[in-house]
Structures are given as C-alpha cells and as structure tokens.
C-alpha cells in the first residue's frame, strides 16, 4: 500500500522527552514514519532523524505512521539488546489513549481476538481464529460525549500483546473504530478527524544500565 502525499511534520523536528548515554525517549508526531519506508520519498522517519544526531542509536519498537506518542530508542548495541528483551518478554508497561466512534457500553473490558496479516490488502490485519496470533487488549472508558451529528468515547487502551495494528483492529471489531482511521473505519468515521486519534501516552521500562524502573508520560493533544 503506497503512502500517498507523505508530508511528515517538521516542527519540532525531534520532540525529545528524555536522554542519557543509554536511551533517548521521544514523542513521535502523527504523520511521521517510525522507520524508513521502501521508497526514497518515504525515507524521512523518526529513526533517521535520531540517527542523524546519534549514529549509533537503534530502534526498539515502532508506532504506526498516524499514531502519535512515546517511543524509546537505544543509544548503543548493549542497550538495544536489553530493551529488545524487555519488549519481547512483555516486561514493559504502556497504555494508549484513543477516541472511538459511538458510545462503548461497558466501562471496562477486554478484546481477545487472534490477528494475522490480510495479505491481499496489506498492511491491513484481520481476525483469523485458525492461524492468527493471540492478541489481547484491555480497555477502560475515560469519557463519553456527543455532538449533533456524532457520538464518541475516549478510551484508555492497554495492549498485552504487541501485534501490528492491534488496537485499531480490536476497536473496529468491538464496533467502535478509532476516529480518523483510514484503514479500518468507514468513511463517516474517517471524516470526523484529520488524523488517527490514537496516542501512546505512557511507557514504563527498566533502564538498560541501572535496571531502575522509569516511566515516561506525554498527554495526547486531542
């Protein structure tokens, strides 16, 4: 799937929340790729911007292009190995904030649906009970609202697994797609926001050198 009219935001060029000799924590804006795309016009990315300043830095995890929020990068290979192990062993703690279409009736709950790549329509993912990988998301309603035209719910999302597009597909399957989601929402829901209303608000990790628990939080701007 081509990224049409890729115009990543440049102000600020890098939004750095924390840095030391081992890690750098950033707030990625919506509209910027986490890593370079295949085509030259899609090379601009958070990874290349950071590596232009710190060439030895490396990517630990990613956010979708249209998702904003907190990303941690390693400043050297030892830190990268340590952080990769934390993410692969689910030894991190994180949550996202989203605004979804309609009113979610339950105040809290879980979506437990296996996901697999929808190859003919990649990068889209889909639910597949036969071959999909286990995927679990907890949700908690933070507020409900409505205008004359639309109802919406602000929801806290805690992914237990880290599948591609997990939160977006799980909200769609719940019947409440995320506003502005151009892959999984119907046209009337896409039209309600110029961007995907999904933000990685908090991330807790163990520092790769000191093992101290560190928590970073950046409130969403929607």
Helices and strands as residue ranges (DSSP letters): E 16-19, E 23-28, G 40-42, H 46-53, E 58-59, E 68-74, H 77-88, E 93-101, E 108-112, E 115-117, G 119-121, E 125-127, E 136-146, E 151-159, H 166-173, H 187-190, E 198-206, E 213-217
